[in-house]
Amino acid sequence: MCKLCVFAGTSEGRVLVSWLAGQKVSVTVCVATEYGESLLPQGENLTVSAKRLNREEMAGLFEKESFDLVIDATHPYAQEVTENLRAACKEAGVSYLRLLRTGGEAAPGRYFSEIEQAIAYLSGTEGIIYLTTGSKELAKFAVLPDFAQRVYARVLPMEASLAACREAGLPPARIHAMQGPFSREMNRAVLTMTGAKFLVTKEAGPAGGFGEKAQAAQDVGAELVVIGRPPQGEGLSLEETVSYLEKRFSLRRQPQVTVVGIGPGGPQGLTLEAHQALREADCLIGAKRMLALAAPGQPAYPAIAPDAIVALIRSHPEYTRFAVLMSGDTGFYSGAKKLLPLLSDCRVTVLPGISSLSALCARLGASYEEVFPISLHGRDTDILPWVARHQKVFALVGGEDGIARLCARLTQGGFGEAQVTVGQNLGYPEEAIVTAPARELQERPFPSLSVALIQHDKPWQAAIGLPDQAFLRSEGIPMTKSEVRAVCLSKLALPEDAVCWDVGAGTGSVSVEMALSAPQGQVYAIEKKTEALTLLSKNRERFLLENLIPVAGAAPEACRTLPPPSHVFLGGAGRELPAILELIREKNPKARIVATAITLESVGLLNAAMADFASAEAVCVTVARDKKAGPYHLMMGQNPVYIFTFQN
């Protein structure tokens, strides 16, 4: 078992010791006072030395214990201690590692490199001074004019600190003996209470609460006076130190992460499992509004993106149990889907919650068995194809104008009379539910935390084999007829997220049915004739298809900049067929291709291409349509159409 020595004079040092307490290592922790000892965690592998050591005593300890490594986690301002540690390690022949305190962002204020410079500046000012620089250098401030009447000092609640205040001549009423960390609100309260015009602090970084002090000073209009941090030299951050120890001594960190579905919002929507997970967690991670569920004093960190959540978990080795909060249910359009693959080095538990779909339907006393759910939150998804297919659709909607845009789209697409029930801030005190036709809600404001249940009684129209009269036509521009179109779409077998090319789109009838069949995909309709492209665009507008994109030009050149297709329809390839097929295979060797031919020359080209694919099929479709002849109806045969299907 390896032996480590940690001089833990900072919060980072205590964090490191907390992590080491759960590892198979022997650790001697050195702190300067008994108070410092009281802040340390307990552990069978921890031995604590609570007294100040000079260089000779340090070297003697190192030689006696033969440590594998000494870690210097003392305060950046304790330069003398750091110099003694370096010298003692060198004398004893022991490896030395400096744990650096991470610096924070600069804040508006007056900065000084030496404490004496700050004192000289303050001597020429008037107003109450609030000192947060500790008790060790308090005596230096005693030279300030009216020191006992101008100065308040915040120090650690220990006898040595109080003695230093007394020796400096500071009255008890001017002493705030408190242990941090202190929030922005706490700092603001003491500055307001004392009427401080100046807040004096060291540049202690995030771990020392520097940001919270700076923000509070700005809130109340107090001037921030900063004693600059001495150079720390070479070393590693806390996270880098942990990684280094893991590699060098084969240590392992495996946090326990519980991904908690918290339901629609407030605590009343939590399951008993979720309540317990939050209560037992060392810290919570989630969106800011969710962190209101944290218990008083429980650490909580705002993060939404999966990468940011994982980074927080890895940067806090002092915690072993994390609760990651997810709104709604963890299995219903939740961030848990992208987060879970990133937690392979953690012990993970997933707790479901009450989804907003379930919550809204429960409020309405309705079942959601027949409801089709979809998310528009942060997605480029058109709602119309889904509403056209389903008479009940539930939508997660994001953004301040999300509901208005949804209802405007419904109205534009002919569903203005559809009943839309909007659930606002479900689970929160300001919860409200509104039901009205979509056309009445398209200009009404709603909060960003809103969901919608859309209901209508329009019958669903099949997306395959639409009647020819459903399309705008123009003489001289070809169109794949309904029956042949239905067979071609059947052969294409499009998934909902297909990326399609329609080469030689003509009227656009196949493009339209592709776009209707793949509402989560994209359809690129390639057409070289200007008049055909105009007609195609009109049919796109007729069916309100945002996922149908006209492309001007002739294949294959017009296709070279398009994304790789998953499916291709070739309705008019002509002599360019070999080059087009070569480009398709180059873009996506596994693309599924359906091509039609009427002329024998085109049939010959397609027949020759069959040898280039692992799977190839050819069928001939002959359609006869009825034609009235007097009192009778005759069946009039149409041109036979050859349909080829290729795929590797």
N, C-alpha and C positions, 0 to 999 in steps of 0.2 A: 504494500500500500504506500502510495506516494505521500510525502509530507510537505505541507504548504504553510507559509506564514503570511498573514494579511494584516497590514496596518490600516485599520478601518476607521479613518477619521471623517468620512463623508457618507452621504446617503448612498452613493454608488458603491462604496465599500460594504455597507450593510446589505445592499442588494446582492452583491457578490457572495457574501458570507451566507445569506439565506439560501442561495442556490447550492453552494458547496455543502451545506448542512444535509442535503439529500443525496450526496454523492459518496462513493467509496474512497474517501481520502481522509487523511488526518490533518486537521487545520488548527493552527495556533493563531488566535485573533488578538492583536494588540491594540488597546485603546488607552487614552490618556487618563480617564477618570472612571469612577464607579457609575456615574450617570451615563457615560458612553457605553458601559457594559450593560446597563439596563435596557438599552435600545436594541441590543443584539438578539437574534433568534436563538432558540434552544436547539441543541443537537448533540447526540452521543459522541460524534466525531469532532466536537469543538472544544478547545481549551482556550480560556480567556485570560489575558494578562491586562489588568486595569491599573496601570501606573505609567508615568512618563519615564522614558529610557533615554540616556545619553548615548553617544556613539560607541563608547567602550562597552556599555551594557548590551547594546544591540549586537555588536560583534561577538560578545561572549555567548549570547543566546543562540546566535546562528551557528557558531562552532559546536556548541553542546548538542543541539537538536539535529544538525546536518540536514537542513531543509533542502528539498529539491528546487524550491523557488520561493522568493520573497516578493510579495505584491505590495507596492506602495499606493494605497488608496487614501492618502492624507489630503488635506485641504490644499487647493492651489496656492493659498496665501501662506501656508506653513512651509516656507522655503527652507528654513533651517533644518526642519525634520527630514525633508527630502534629501538635502545634502548629506546629513548624517547617515541616512539609510544607504545611499549610494556608496559612501565611503566604507561603512561597516560590511556591506555585502562584498565589496572588493577585497577587504582585509580578510574576511572569512572564506572567500572563494565560493560564494553562493550566487546563483543566478538572480538577477533583479529585473522586475517588470513594473513600469509606471502605468497606473490606471488613470487616464485623463478624464477630467470633467468636461463634458461637452459644452461648448459655448452656445449662447443663444443669439437672437437677432439684436442688433443695436436698437436702443430706444432713445427718444428725444431727451436731452439732459446735458449737464455739464460734467465732463470727464476729467479726471486727474490721475496721473501715474503714481503719485505718492500721497499718502494720507496727510502729510504736512502741508501739501499744496491745497488740499481741500479745506483744511482748517484755516489757512491764511485767507482763502476766499470767503469762508463763512464769517470770519472775524469782521469783515467789512459790510456785513448785511444785517438786517433786522428781521425779527419774526421767529416763531417757534421752529425748532429743529427736531426731527424724529430720527434717531440713530438706530440702524439695524446692522451695524458692523461688528457686533459682539462685545464681550467684556474685556478682552485681552488688551485692546488699544484704547479703551475708554478714557484712561487717564490723560492721554494726549489731547483729548478734546476739552479737558478742564481749563485750558488756557483761554478758551473763548470768553469774551465779555459776557457777564450775567449768565454764566454756565448753568448754575442751579435753577435759574428762572426760565432759561430759553430751551433747555434740552430735555427731551424724553428719550429713554434708552430701552430697547427691547433686547433682552438677554435670555440665556437658557435658565430654566428654573433649578439652579443648583447653588449650593452655598458659596463656591468659589466665585461665581458670577455676581452674586449679591454683595460679597465682600469687596470685589473690585469696584462696584458702584458706590459703596460707602466710602472707600478710600479716595475715590475721585471727588467726593463731596456732593453726590447726587441724592436728593431727598427721596424717601420711600415712595411718595406719591408720584414721582417721576420715573419710576422703574416698572417696566412691564416684563415680568418673568414668565416666559411662554415658550413652548416647544412647537416648532413648525411641522409640516409646511403650512403656510398661510395662503388662503385664497385671495383673489382680487377683492372680493366683498369684505373680507376681514381686514385687509390692509386699508381699504377705503374707510371703513368704520373707525379705525383708530386714528387715522389722519384727520377725519372730520371731528372726532371727539376732542383731540388735542389742539385743533386749529393749526396744524403744522403748515408752515410755508416751505419747508425743505424736508426732503426725504433722503437720508444719506445711506448708501448701500455699497456693498462690494459687487463686482461683476461676477456673480456666483453661478450664472447659467440657469437653465431650466430646473435642474435638481435643487438649486438653492432658492427657487422662487423669484428669480430676478424679473421675469416677465410680469408676474402678478403685482410686484411692487411698482414697476414702471407704469402699468395700466392704471393702478389705483392713484398714483401721483397725478397722472394726466386727468383722471376723472375729477379730482377735487381742485385742480389748478396748483398743486404744489410742485416746486422745482426739484427735479431728480439730480442728486449729486452723487457721482459714481467714482469709486476708487477702482482704477483699472486693474485687471488681473495680471499678475506677474507671468512671464513666459513659463510654460509647463515643460518645455523640452519634448523629447521623443517619448512615445508611449502609445497605448491602445485605448480605444473607447471601451465602455462596459461590454457592449455586444461583441467587439473584437476580442476582448479578454476572454470572454466565455468560449468563443470559438477556438481560440488558441489553446485553452486548457482542455477542451474536448479532444482536440487532435493530439496534443502532446501526451496527455495522460489517459487517453481512451475513455473519457467520461461521456455520459449520454444524458441528454435532456429530452424528456418526453412529456410535454405538458398535457393535461387533461382538458379538452375543449368540448364544451357543451353548446351546440348550436340550438338556440331556443326560439321557437315560434311564439311571439308574444300576443298573437291575435290582432284585432283591429287597432288597439291603442292602449287604453288605460289598464290599470292593474286588475280591474274586475274581470277583464277578458283572459287573464292568465289561467292556465290549468294548474292543478296542485303540483304536478311535476315541475312546471316552469317556476312556480314560486320557490320551491325547494332548491332548484338549480341556481337561481339568482341569489338566494340567501347563503348558499354554501360557496359561491364563487369568490376567489381572491380579488377579481376585478371584472368589470363589465366592459364590453366593446359594442358599439352600435351607433346609429344615427343620433344626433344631439337630442331630438325630441324623445327618443327611447330611453336615454340615460336618466330621465327623471325617475325611473324605476329603481335606481341605485339607493341603497340604504345610506343613512347619514354616515359620512366618513368612509364609505366604500369607494375605492378607486374606480374611476370610469373614464374611458377614452373614446372620443368621437372618431368613427371610421365607417365608411360604407363600402368602398372598393375592396374586393377580395385581397388584392396585393397589399393594400394598406393594413388590413386586418391581420394578415400573416406577419407583416413587418412588426406590428405592435406586439404580437405574441412572442416573436423571437427577440425583441429588444427588452423584454421584461422577464429575465430569468428568475426574479424573486418570487414570481407567482407560479403556482403549479396548477391552479384550477381557473380556467377562463370561461365566462359565459358570453357568447356572441349572440346578440339580439337581432332577430329578423322579424319584420312586420308580417302579420298574417300567419299563414301556414308555411312551414319550411318546404313543403312539396308542391306549392301552388305559385308558379311564377316568382320564385324566391331567389335571392342572391345566394342561397345555400348551394344551388346547383353548380355555380362556378367556384365557390369557396372550398367545398369538400375535397376535390382532387388536389388542392394545395396543402392539405393537412395530413399528408401521408406519414409524417414523422410525429404525429400526435395521437393520443388516445381520444377518439371522437365519439360523442353521443349526440344524436339528433332527436329533439323533442318537437313533435308537431304542435301547431297552434290552431286557433279558430280562423279560418279564412274569411276575407271580406265578403266573398260570395255567400258563404254559409251565414255570416252575420246579417247581411242585408236581407236575404230571403227569410231568415228567422224573424226579423223585425216586421216583415210583410206577411208573416204567417203562410208562406208559400214554399213549395218543394222546389229543389233545383235539379231534379233528375233529368229534365228535358232541356236544361239551360246549356248553351254552348259557351264556354269561357274563352276569353282572349285578352291579351295584354297589349295596350297601346302605349304603355309607359316606357319612354326611352326607345321606342321602336318605330321604324318607318313601315307601318302596317295600315293598309286600307281596310276600313270596317265594312264597306259595302258588300263585297263578295260573301262575307260571313253572314251578314244580316239577310242577304238574298237567299241563303241556303237554310237558315235557321230562324224559326219564328220567335225564339227566345235567346238573346245573346247577353252575356255579362261581360263588361269591359272594365279592366283596370286602366284608369286614366290619370296621366300626370300633367303637371303644369297648371298655372293659374287660369289659362284659357282653354284647358283641355276639354272640358265638357262643352263649351261653346263651339269649339272646332268640330267636335264629334257630332253635335246636333246640326251644325251647318252642312256637314258632309251628308248626313242622313237626309236632310231636306233637299239638297242638290240631287241626290240619287233617287228621289221619288218616295222617300220614307218619312216625309215631314209629319205625317199623322201617326207615326209609330209612338207608342207610349214609352217615355223614358223616365225611369225612377232613379234619382240621383241620391246616393248615400254620402253625406258630407261629414267628415271628421268622425267616422264611426268609432265608438268606444271612448270618445272624449266628452267632456262636459258640454261642449258646443255642438254636439251631434245634431244633425237635422236631415230630414228626408223629404224630397220634393218629387212629385209626379206630374208630368205634363207632356203634351205632344212635342216632338223634337223641334218643330218650327217655332214654338214659343220659348224655347230655351237657348236658341243659337246666339243670342246677344246678352244673355244673363250671366253675371259673374258667379263663379263658384270657387271655393278654396281648393288648393292643390291636392289635398287629401280627399279626393272624391272618386267614387266608383259609380257605374251606371248599369242598370238592367233595362234592356231594350226589348219591347214586345210588339209584335204586329201580326196581322192575319192575312198577309199576302201569300198566295201559294208560291212554292218554290218552283222555278223553271230550270229544267236540266241544262247543264252547260255544254253538253255534247249533242250534236245533231240539231242545232237551232234551225228553224225553218228559213229558207233562203230569203223570204220577204222581210226577215228581221234586219237585214243589212241594206244599207244604201248601195245602189248599183249604178253602173255607168257603162254604156255601150263601148265595147272594145277592150274593157278591162276584165280579165278572166277571174272566175271565182270557183273554188272547189265546192261542189254541190253538197247538199245536206247529208245524203246517204254515204257518199264517199268520205266526206269530212268525219262522219261518225266512226267509220272503220279506221281511218287514219289516227284519230285521237285514241281509239281503243288500242291500236298497235303501239302508239307512243307510250301509253301507260304512265302518265305524268304524276309524280308526287306533288304535294302542295307547295314545295319550295324549289321546284325545277327552274333551271336557267335555260331558256329556250332560244333557238334561232329559227325564224321562219324565212327561208331564202326564196325570194321571188314571191312576196306576200300578196301582190295583186290587190284585190278588194280588202283583204285583211280578215276574211271570215275565219281562217284557221288560226290566225294570230289572236283573234278575239276569244275563240274557244280555248286556246292554250292559256290565255291570261285568266279566264274564268276558272279553269281547272287547276291552276297553280297560283292561288291568291297570295301566297307568301313568297313567290318567286318573281322572276323577271322574264319578259318576252321581248326579244329584239326582232322587229319586222323589217327585213332588208328588201328594198325595192328601188330599182334604177329609174323607172319612168315617173316623171314629175306629176302627171295627172293621176296616176295610180297612187302615188304617195299622198296626194291631197285627199283622195277618196278614203284611203286607209286611215288617215288622221281623223276624218269626219266620223268613221265608224268607231274609232277609239273613243271619241267624245260622246258618241251616241250611247255607248255602254259604260261610260264613266270609269275607264280602266287606267288607273295610275301606273300599273305595272306593265303596260304595253308601251314600248319605246320604238317609234319609227326611225329607221336608219336609211338615209339616202345613199344610193350607190349600187354598184354591181359587185356580186361575189366573184372571186374570194377577196378582192382588195378591200371592200367595205367591211369585211368581217375581221380583219387582222387586229384591230384595236379593241374588239369586243371581248368580254370575259369568256373563259372557257365554257362551252355549253354542256349541259347534262343531257339535253335532248335537242334534236334538229329535225325540222320538216323541210324537205326539198320539193317545192312545188313547181319550180321552173329553173332548173340548173342548166339545161342545155349542154353545149359542148364543153363548158367549164366544169362539168361534173367531176372529173378526176382531180383537178386542182382543189376543188372545194372539199372533196373527201379527204385529200391529203392534209389540208389545213385543219379540218375537224379532228383528225387523228393526232395531229401535232398539238392542238390545244387540249384535247382530252381523249386519250386512246379508248376510253370506255364509254364514250357518248353513244346514246341510242339514236339511230337515224331511221326515219321513215321517208321514203321518196315515192312520188307518183310519176307515171309516164303514160302518155297517150300514143305518141308516135313510135314506130318500130325502131327508129334510130335511137331514141332515148331508152327504150327497152333494152336494146343491145348494149348500151353503155352501162346500164345498171346491172344487167346480167353478168357482164364481164367483171364488175366490181364485187360480186358475191364471193369470189375466191379470196378476197383480201380480209374477210371477217370470219371470226370463229363461229358466229351464229348469223345465218342469212336465210331469208324466207321471201318468197314471191307469191302473191295471190292476184287473181284477176277478178275484178268486180264489174258486173254488168247490171245496170239498173234500167227498169222499164217504168215509165210514168203513164198514167191514164190520160186519154184525150177523148173528149166527147165528139161523137160523129152521129149527128142526128139523135135518134132515141137511144143510141148505143154508146158504150165506152170502149175504146180500143187502147191496148197497151203499146206505147211507142218506145222502142228500145233506144237507149242513150249509148254514146261511145263507150266501149269497154275501157276501164282504167286499171293499169297494172300498179300494184302497191308492193314495194320492196321494204323489208325491215332488216337493218344491219346492226350488229353490236359485237364488240369483243368482250 
